[in-house]
Amino acid sequence: MLELARFYSEDMPKPEDTVEEFLSFRALYSELKLDLITDAVLPFLIANDMDRA
């Protein structure tokens, strides 16, 4: 997850925020039991109003 935090450091300067967002999305993804392929993730985020900070 540290690599993920570094990649998004300009958008989310605090690494713990990036990790928190990732864990939150992963929990939601698991709870909804979705089978999203990579191309479907962005439309999913937009449809669920998760594309804005």
Secondary structure as GFF3:
##gff-version 3
##sequence-region A 1 53
A	DSSP	alpha_helix	2	7	.	.	.	ID=ss1
A	DSSP	alpha_helix	15	32	.	.	.	ID=ss2
A	DSSP	alpha_helix	38	47	.	.	.	ID=ss3
###
